[in-house]
Amino acid sequence: MKVLGIDIGGTNTEVGVVDSELGILEVVVFNTKDATSFEDYITTLTKKVQLLSSKYELYAIGIGAPNYDSVSGEFRPVNFPWKDLHPFNLKLHLESKVGISTSVVNDANAAALAENRYGVGQENPTFIMVTIGTGLGGAIVINNRLLEGASGYAGEFGHIKIENISRKCNCGGIGCLETVVSANGIKGTYASNIKNITGSFPDKIPTVKTIFDRARNNDDVCQQTLKFTFETLGNKLADFIHIINPEAVVFCGNISKSLGAYMPIMQDMCENQLLPDFRGKMKYVVSDLLEKRMNILGPASLAFSIKETVS
């Protein structure tokens, strides 16, 4: 059985054909922001879907989209550059164009679906996923079922509040976990550490990759920056674990690839905050799917689940 998985990203949009036995057969990639308008983008996406649906016999389409509202059925791509942006129902649009059953889910939830079908979920049916990149996201899977919440936004770990942190988040809130544990958060901590030493913020803040590289070369400011980042994450992870009682915590996103030496720091902080009955029972792992097109496998997993639900 073949399905189509679509990942709508801020940089690229990827459309992939996935076979239930053979895996990914073909992927078409185009630059999301090459479109001159939202209407132009939807037209381009539709043409790619029509092309692949004419080449393969597809059972269903799954889409991972930013800011998807499962109540209205619309995705609301607020961070895209076009002036004609508006809430849009991708499911109804594509079903009318290609006549193939289509489902949509938030992009973080799509990653969790991939993990559940192809990764940690094969042995651990209850887990939480933490996505560390430009921002901080998450998803929850309980007994192999994605927990979406009332409107598809369950698992917004990045907006849990941190005590004694006054940083303003992109969401408008103050002290969100994302303001510390994210690419932007790491840069903010670095700048604050430099200010504490020199009395002023640095003129130029290094990239997150540079901060990790310098930390590996024993730069004290960078080491303290990352130590604070992952101790903060570990402290808050304990809250999630107490509420959800998962078997595993799975990390994905670009920054997760660099966890390395900081995984024990985060894990120790988390374990120290847990009740005795929880300690020593968790798996803390970086996803093995990060280099295996998780972004396509997630929406494809959603598409496969359509048949499984019907069956």
C-alpha positions as CSV (number, residue, x, y, z in Angstrom):
1,M,0.0,0.0,0.0
2,K,1.3,3.5,-0.9
3,V,0.5,6.8,0.6
4,L,1.6,10.4,0.2
5,G,3.3,12.2,3.1
6,I,3.6,16.0,2.9
7,D,5.7,18.1,5.2
8,I,5.1,21.9,5.1
9,G,8.2,23.6,6.4
10,G,9.2,27.2,6.7
11,T,12.1,26.6,4.3
12,N,11.1,23.6,2.2
13,T,8.0,21.7,1.4
14,E,8.5,18.0,0.8
15,V,6.1,15.6,-0.8
16,G,6.9,11.9,-0.6
17,V,5.5,8.6,-1.7
18,V,5.8,5.9,1.0
19,D,5.2,2.2,0.6
20,S,4.1,0.2,3.6
21,E,6.7,-2.4,2.9
22,L,9.4,-0.7,0.8
23,G,9.6,2.6,2.6
24,I,10.1,5.9,0.8
25,L,10.0,5.6,-3.0
26,E,10.1,9.2,-4.2
27,V,10.3,12.7,-2.7
28,V,9.7,16.0,-4.4
29,V,11.1,19.1,-2.7
30,F,10.5,22.7,-3.4
31,N,11.3,25.9,-1.6
32,T,8.3,27.1,0.4
33,K,9.1,30.8,0.1
34,D,9.8,30.8,-3.6
35,A,6.1,31.3,-4.0
36,T,5.1,34.9,-4.7
37,S,1.9,34.5,-2.7
38,F,0.0,32.1,-0.5
39,E,-2.3,31.3,-3.5
40,D,0.8,30.6,-5.6
41,Y,2.2,28.3,-2.9
42,I,-1.1,26.3,-2.8
43,T,-1.1,26.0,-6.6
44,T,2.5,24.7,-6.6
45,L,1.7,22.2,-3.8
46,T,-1.4,21.0,-5.6
47,K,0.5,20.4,-8.8
48,K,3.2,18.3,-7.0
49,V,0.4,16.2,-5.4
50,Q,-1.3,15.8,-8.8
51,L,2.0,14.7,-10.4
52,L,2.7,12.0,-7.8
53,S,-0.9,10.8,-7.6
54,S,-0.8,10.3,-11.4
55,K,2.4,8.1,-11.1
56,Y,1.3,6.0,-8.1
57,E,-1.8,4.4,-6.9
58,L,-2.2,6.2,-3.5
59,Y,-4.4,5.1,-0.7
60,A,-4.3,8.3,1.4
61,I,-2.5,11.6,2.0
62,G,-1.1,12.7,5.3
63,I,0.1,16.3,5.9
64,G,2.2,17.7,8.7
65,A,1.4,21.5,8.8
66,P,2.3,24.3,11.2
67,N,-0.5,25.8,13.3
68,Y,-3.1,23.3,12.4
69,D,-6.4,23.6,14.2
70,S,-8.2,20.3,14.3
71,V,-11.5,21.8,15.2
72,S,-11.8,24.1,12.2
73,G,-9.8,21.8,10.0
74,E,-7.7,24.8,8.9
75,F,-3.9,25.4,9.0
76,R,-2.9,28.9,9.8
77,P,0.7,29.5,8.6
78,V,1.3,32.7,10.6
79,N,5.1,32.7,10.0
80,F,5.0,32.6,6.2
81,P,5.9,35.8,4.3
82,W,2.8,36.4,2.1
83,K,0.4,39.2,2.5
84,D,-2.6,37.1,1.3
85,L,-2.2,34.5,4.1
86,H,-5.5,33.2,5.5
87,P,-6.7,30.0,7.3
88,F,-6.9,27.3,4.7
89,N,-8.5,23.8,4.7
90,L,-5.9,21.6,3.0
91,K,-7.9,18.4,3.5
92,L,-11.0,19.6,1.6
93,H,-8.8,21.3,-1.1
94,L,-6.7,18.3,-1.9
95,E,-9.6,15.8,-1.7
96,S,-11.5,18.0,-4.3
97,K,-8.4,18.1,-6.6
98,V,-7.2,14.5,-6.5
99,G,-10.0,12.5,-4.9
100,I,-7.8,10.9,-2.3
101,S,-8.7,10.8,1.4
102,T,-6.5,13.4,3.2
103,S,-5.7,14.0,6.9
104,V,-3.7,16.9,8.5
105,V,-1.9,17.1,11.8
106,N,0.4,19.6,13.5
107,D,4.0,19.2,12.4
108,A,5.3,18.2,15.9
109,N,2.5,15.6,16.2
110,A,3.5,14.2,12.8
111,A,7.0,13.6,14.1
112,A,5.6,11.7,17.0
113,L,3.6,9.5,14.6
114,A,6.8,8.7,12.8
115,E,8.5,7.8,16.1
116,N,5.5,5.6,17.1
117,R,5.5,3.6,13.9
118,Y,9.2,3.5,13.0
119,G,11.1,4.3,16.1
120,V,10.9,4.2,19.9
121,G,7.2,3.5,19.8
122,Q,7.7,0.0,18.5
123,E,8.9,-1.0,22.0
124,N,7.5,1.9,24.1
125,P,3.9,2.6,23.3
126,T,3.7,5.6,25.7
127,F,6.3,8.4,25.2
128,I,6.7,12.1,25.0
129,M,8.6,13.8,22.2
130,V,10.5,17.0,22.7
131,T,11.5,18.9,19.6
132,I,14.4,21.4,20.1
133,G,15.1,23.7,17.2
134,T,14.5,27.4,16.6
135,G,11.7,27.0,19.1
136,L,10.6,24.2,21.5
137,G,7.8,21.9,20.7
138,G,6.5,18.5,21.8
139,A,4.0,15.7,21.4
140,I,2.4,13.0,23.5
141,V,1.7,9.4,22.5
142,I,-0.2,7.2,25.0
143,N,-0.6,3.4,24.2
144,N,0.3,4.1,20.6
145,R,-2.3,6.8,20.2
146,L,-1.4,10.4,19.6
147,L,-2.9,12.7,22.2
148,E,-4.0,15.8,20.3
149,G,-6.2,17.6,22.8
150,A,-9.3,19.5,22.1
151,S,-8.0,21.3,19.0
152,G,-4.7,19.5,18.1
153,Y,-2.3,21.6,20.2
154,A,-1.6,19.1,23.1
155,G,2.1,18.9,23.9
156,E,3.0,22.6,23.7
157,F,5.9,22.1,26.2
158,G,7.6,25.2,25.0
159,H,5.1,27.4,26.8
160,I,5.3,26.0,30.3
161,K,6.5,28.8,32.5
162,I,9.9,29.0,34.3
163,E,10.2,30.6,37.7
164,N,12.4,33.8,37.8
165,I,12.7,34.1,34.0
166,S,11.4,37.4,32.6
167,R,12.3,36.8,28.9
168,K,9.5,37.6,26.4
169,C,8.5,34.7,24.2
170,N,7.4,35.0,20.5
171,C,4.0,33.9,21.7
172,G,3.7,37.1,23.7
173,G,4.1,35.4,27.1
174,I,6.8,36.0,29.6
175,G,9.1,33.2,31.0
176,C,8.2,30.4,28.6
177,L,10.5,27.4,28.6
178,E,11.2,28.1,24.9
179,T,12.9,31.3,25.8
180,V,15.7,29.2,27.4
181,V,15.5,25.8,25.6
182,S,15.7,26.6,21.9
183,A,18.2,28.1,19.5
184,N,17.0,31.6,20.3
185,G,17.0,30.8,24.0
186,I,20.6,29.5,23.9
187,K,21.7,32.8,22.2
188,G,19.8,34.8,24.8
189,T,21.5,33.0,27.7
190,Y,24.9,33.4,26.0
191,A,24.3,37.2,25.6
192,S,23.2,37.5,29.3
193,N,26.4,35.6,30.4
194,I,28.6,37.9,28.4
195,K,26.8,41.0,29.9
196,N,27.4,39.7,33.4
197,I,31.1,39.5,32.6
198,T,31.7,42.7,30.5
199,G,28.8,44.9,31.6
200,S,27.2,45.1,28.2
201,F,25.6,42.7,25.6
202,P,27.9,41.5,22.8
203,D,27.7,43.2,19.5
204,K,27.4,39.9,17.7
205,I,26.1,36.6,19.1
206,P,27.6,33.4,17.7
207,T,25.5,30.7,16.1
208,V,24.2,27.9,18.2
209,K,26.6,25.5,16.4
210,T,29.5,27.8,17.3
211,I,28.4,27.9,21.0
212,F,28.4,24.1,21.0
213,D,31.8,24.0,19.2
214,R,33.4,26.4,21.7
215,A,31.9,24.5,24.6
216,R,33.7,21.4,23.4
217,N,36.9,23.4,23.3
218,N,36.4,24.4,27.0
219,D,35.0,27.9,26.5
220,D,33.6,28.6,30.0
221,V,30.9,31.0,28.9
222,C,29.6,28.5,26.3
223,Q,29.8,25.6,28.7
224,Q,27.8,27.5,31.3
225,T,25.3,28.6,28.7
226,L,24.6,25.0,27.7
227,K,24.7,23.7,31.2
228,F,22.0,26.2,32.2
229,T,19.9,25.3,29.1
230,F,19.8,21.6,29.7
231,E,19.5,21.8,33.5
232,T,16.4,23.9,32.9
233,L,15.0,21.4,30.5
234,G,15.7,18.5,32.9
235,N,14.0,20.3,35.7
236,K,10.8,20.9,33.6
237,L,10.9,17.4,32.1
238,A,10.2,16.0,35.5
239,D,6.9,17.9,35.6
240,F,5.9,16.3,32.3
241,I,6.9,12.9,33.4
242,H,4.9,13.2,36.7
243,I,1.7,14.1,34.7
244,I,2.0,11.7,31.7
245,N,4.0,8.8,33.2
246,P,5.7,7.8,29.9
247,E,8.1,5.0,29.2
248,A,10.5,7.2,27.2
249,V,11.4,10.8,26.3
250,V,12.5,11.2,22.7
251,F,14.4,14.2,21.5
252,C,14.3,15.5,17.9
253,G,15.1,18.7,16.1
254,N,18.4,20.1,15.0
255,I,19.7,20.9,18.5
256,S,18.9,17.4,19.6
257,K,21.7,16.2,17.3
258,S,24.2,18.0,19.5
259,L,22.9,16.9,22.9
260,G,25.9,14.6,23.4
261,A,27.6,15.4,26.7
262,Y,24.6,17.4,27.9
263,M,22.2,14.5,27.9
264,P,23.6,13.2,31.3
265,I,23.3,16.7,32.7
266,M,19.6,17.0,31.6
267,Q,18.9,13.4,32.7
268,D,20.4,13.8,36.1
269,M,18.5,17.0,36.8
270,C,15.3,15.3,35.7
271,E,15.8,12.1,37.7
272,N,16.6,14.1,40.9
273,Q,13.2,15.9,40.6
274,L,11.2,12.7,40.2
275,L,9.3,10.8,42.8
276,P,11.0,7.6,43.9
277,D,8.5,5.4,42.0
278,F,9.5,7.1,38.7
279,R,13.2,7.1,39.0
280,G,15.4,4.9,36.9
281,K,12.5,3.7,34.7
282,M,12.7,6.3,31.9
283,K,14.5,6.0,28.6
284,Y,16.1,9.3,27.4
285,V,17.0,9.0,23.7
286,V,17.7,11.1,20.6
287,S,15.5,9.9,17.8
288,D,17.2,7.5,15.3
289,L,14.9,8.9,12.6
290,L,16.5,12.4,12.4
291,E,18.6,11.3,9.4
292,K,15.8,9.1,7.9
293,R,13.3,11.7,6.6
294,M,11.2,11.7,9.8
295,N,9.4,14.7,8.3
296,I,8.0,12.5,5.5
297,L,7.5,9.4,7.6
298,G,5.4,11.3,10.1
299,P,2.7,12.5,7.7
300,A,2.9,9.1,5.9
301,S,2.2,7.4,9.3
302,L,-0.9,9.5,9.6
303,A,-2.0,8.4,6.1
304,F,-1.4,4.7,6.9
305,S,-3.5,5.1,10.1
306,I,-6.6,6.0,8.0
307,K,-6.8,2.5,6.7
308,E,-6.0,1.0,10.1
309,T,-8.8,3.1,11.6
310,V,-11.2,2.0,9.0
311,S,-10.2,-1.7,9.3
